Amino acid sequence: MSLDPEVHLRYLRLALDEAYKCEPTPTAFCVGCILVVSIDADEPVILSRGYSRELPGNTHAEANALTKARQISAEDLHRLFPSAPASVTIDEILARADIYTTMEPCSVRTSGLPPCADAVIAARIRRCFIGVSEPDDFVKCEGAQKLKDAGVQVIWVAGLESECLQAARRGH
C-alpha cells in the first residue's frame, strides 16, 4: 500500500467512526482502530475494526481489532484474499497488515492488562498509522517508541489530530 496521505486519511476517518461507537467514560479514552491488509495485487481489505471497551473486560481498540481478526475463519480468509496461498494463516495475514488507530497505542495499562503496543508487536504488524499521540491524562505513553524499537514502522497521519483528540476525550 502506498504512502498517499489521502488514502491514510480515509482509513483514519474510518477508525474515527469506530471511536465514536465507544461508550464514553471519564477515566479512559475513546479510541478507534482498523486493520488493513494488501496482498500482492489485491485491493486493500479491511480485515477488522475495533474500539475501546467494545469487547468485555475494559478492552482497548487495537486489542479488540486483533482479537476479532484472529476469530476470522480460514474459509473467510480465502474469500477476503483470493490470491493468498490456500494454506495462509491469520498470523501470516497480520504480518502484512497495517493498523490505523486514532490514538497512539498504549505502552502501559493501569488495569494490569497487556498494553496495545505489545499486542501490535506480537502480531508482527508492519506499519502503525496514528492520528494523535496519547496525552498524559492518565499515564505517560511511550507506545510509538516501543513500536519503533521493535521494528514496526510508525507513521503519524497529519490532518485529523484535533478530531482524534476530541473523540478520545468524550465523556471527560
Beta strands, then each sheet from edge to edge (+ up, - down):
strand 1: 32-37
strand 2: 45-51
strand 3: 97-101
strand 4: 127-130
strand 5: 153-156
sheet 1: 2+ 1- 3+ 4+ 5+
end
